[in-house]
Amino acid sequence: MKGTVVIIAGASKGIGAATAHAFAEAGAAVVVASRDQEALDGVAGSIRSRGGNALAVRTDVADVDSMKALVDRTLAEFGRLDYAFNNATDGPRPAPLADIDPVEFDRGIATNIRGTFLGMKFQIPAILRSGGGAIVNMASLAGVNGVANLAAYVAGKAGIIGLTKVAALDYADQGLRVNVVAPGTILTHHLAAAGSEAQRLAGLASPMRRIGAVEEVARVVVWLCSEQASYVNGAVIPIDGGQAAGVKPSQMYRQGEPMRAVAQTAGGQHGS
Ligand SMILES: NC(=O)c1ccc[n+]([C@@H]2O[C@H](COP(=O)([O-])OP(=O)(O)OC[C@H]3O[C@@H](n4cnc5c(N)ncnc54)[C@H](OP(=O)(O)O)[C@@H]3O)[C@@H](O)[C@H]2O)c1
């Protein structure tokens, strides 16, 4: 990716910061954006200290002028834009739907749906002028399936999947690919703060019986932007250890037999 430029919106921490490092390691110049200038400066400084090229631009993804200014600043600094990763999220704390404050609901929709729309609105012309490239948007397994207590988040992520498909179709014949990733549970500061038992329980929901690491998302995002994925467009890519594929029960019943544990398949053994 030497000579290319990527914008990462929502890059001050977590998956966004890890993906910024991954793009820098692949040789791209990285523009990191979010609301927290100090945290962004930390990410950009860490990339530079490892020999990469990074610019921190304070940005609110829900604000039209701010998102336009992010792309303008990128072009002024680097003269081109090849890739973008729209990763920001915000919204209400989990609660049953009728308990959600409408203002909080709007904040979730504004960050996820409006933020992704505004990101692509200004990124697309810049990428096309640079000769084409790729955009990756951040959804979630919670944008594919419902999750109780997450009305704004699920609606926002489902909306991002819809936006991605339309953008992919709109520009498919112009050298721009647009895809969306849908991670399961990934270890970031949210789950780190919840503690090891919360992490273990979250891991049990995945067929691989563990949660994911930020690097496992970052690598997929870089791959989707690379030439290795040159015919992948409009796709919803799960990064979830198989969770979207279905269920892997730890208990099974067989006709006429009491419930018993299913042996794990290590050593090729099935059911006991
Ligand atoms: N962690 C998981 O298990 C998981 C699973 C599936 C999907 N995801 C998705 O992955 C993405 C990153 O998750 P994470 O766990 O790394 O979360 P995180 O650490 O909370 O990151 C969210 C990022 O969004 C930025 N942001 C929020 N509102 C913004 C706004 N109005 N304008 C600009 N930036 C804004 C935050 O930066 P500032 O506060 O500095 O603005 C931060 O950099 C999210 O879209 C999330 O929904 C996460």
The ligand as a Gaussian input file, in Angstrom:
#p B3LYP/6-31G(d) Opt

LIG

0 1
 N      -15.940000      -4.205000      20.225000
 C      -16.816000      -5.044000      19.729000
 O      -17.096000      -6.113000      20.278000
 C      -17.504000      -4.707000      18.431000
 C      -18.266000      -5.716000      17.806000
 C      -18.897000      -5.427000      16.607000
 C      -18.775000      -4.166000      16.048000
 N      -18.038000      -3.204000      16.690000
 C      -17.950000      -1.894000      16.066000
 O      -16.592000      -1.573000      15.891000
 C      -16.411000      -0.159000      15.988000
 C      -15.338000       0.147000      17.004000
 O      -15.669000      -0.485000      18.214000
 P      -14.755000      -0.365000      19.498000
 O      -15.148000      -1.433000      20.415000
 O      -13.334000      -0.215000      19.072000
 O      -15.378000       0.988000      20.063000
 P      -14.749000       2.306000      20.669000
 O      -13.423000       2.003000      21.233000
 O      -15.785000       2.888000      21.556000
 O      -14.556000       3.195000      19.385000
 C      -15.539000       4.027000      18.886000
 C      -14.817000       5.086000      18.085000
 O      -15.796000       5.953000      17.517000
 C      -15.384000       7.293000      17.759000
 N      -16.563000       8.158000      17.730000
 C      -17.712000       8.045000      18.440000
 N      -18.570000       9.047000      18.123000
 C      -17.931000       9.797000      17.174000
 C      -18.288000      10.959000      16.451000
 N      -19.475000      11.574000      16.611000
 N      -17.390000      11.471000      15.573000
 C      -16.189000      10.881000      15.391000
 N      -15.794000       9.773000      16.034000
 C      -16.665000       9.240000      16.930000
 C      -14.675000       7.239000      19.094000
 O      -13.745000       8.290000      19.231000
 P      -13.975000       9.670000      20.052000
 O      -14.653000       9.319000      21.348000
 O      -12.582000      10.189000      20.171000
 O      -14.828000      10.520000      19.157000
 C      -13.898000       5.928000      18.942000
 O      -12.681000       6.158000      18.263000
 C      -17.789000       0.414000      16.349000
 O      -18.439000       0.867000      15.186000
 C      -18.511000      -0.780000      16.925000
 O      -19.906000      -0.678000      16.785000
 C      -17.409000      -3.447000      17.854000

